[in-house]
Amino acid sequence: GAGVSQSPSNKVTEKGKDVELRCDPISGHTALYWYRQSLGQGLEFLIYFQGNSAPDKSGLPSDRFSAERTGGSVSTLTIQRTQQEDSAVYLCASSPKLAGVTTDTQYFGPGTRLTVL
Amino acid sequence: GIQVEQSPPDLILQEGANSTLRCNFSDSVNNLQWFHQNPWGQLINLFYIPSGTKQNGRLSATTVATERYSLLYISSSQTTDSGVYFCAVPLDGGYNKLIFGAGTRLAVHP
């Protein structure tokens, strides 16, 4: 597709359930990022994938959060045993990260709005 | 870690007015982006501008890297300019994960 796509657009779940959020980056982009936007914390970095390198997980708030990226393309963010404080908009972004090129604009998807009841 | 501050936090304009939004950052950066988040939540790239000046239609941006600030200019504002404007710089001094300012919420009234 032309841009980053995410699914579902909205997810309502009960506290304690697991959820999976999906991101399809722009075709050919080697870098993929997950961010979270919540009222109290603003926009915050969660995790970063670059090619086949080990992901940078330094932004994940707890071990209930994990993410994987299959085949260097689609990524899934999984939240286990959801809590009410996990309610937020989860945003995915991708960027070209071309070798030898220092500019690296990130392009964002529309987000998944997660509500934990 | 690096800090990003945006001002003003809120701005109300009459259609046709001009405005300047400011982004201050606490350390040197090699990447700075301005985004517009529309009322539907979509983050739209406006500028990639680690230094210098760029213009795109009614919008322009200037980054003075040595003084650690960037400015976003909106001229002849329109109601469709409403939303939240964010600046973002790399969290780790590279080009990767971004740290965002708290944003400037702009409302343009007809």
Interface residues (C-beta under 8 A of the other chain):
Chain A: A31 Y33 Y35 G42 L43 E44 F45 Y48 Q50 D56 S58 G59 V89 L91 A93 K97 T102 T103 D104 T105 Q106 Y107 F108 P110 G111 R113
Chain B: N30 N31 Q33 F35 W40 G41 Q42 L43 I44 N45 Y48 F86 A88 L91 Y95 N96 K97 L98 I99 F100 A102 G103
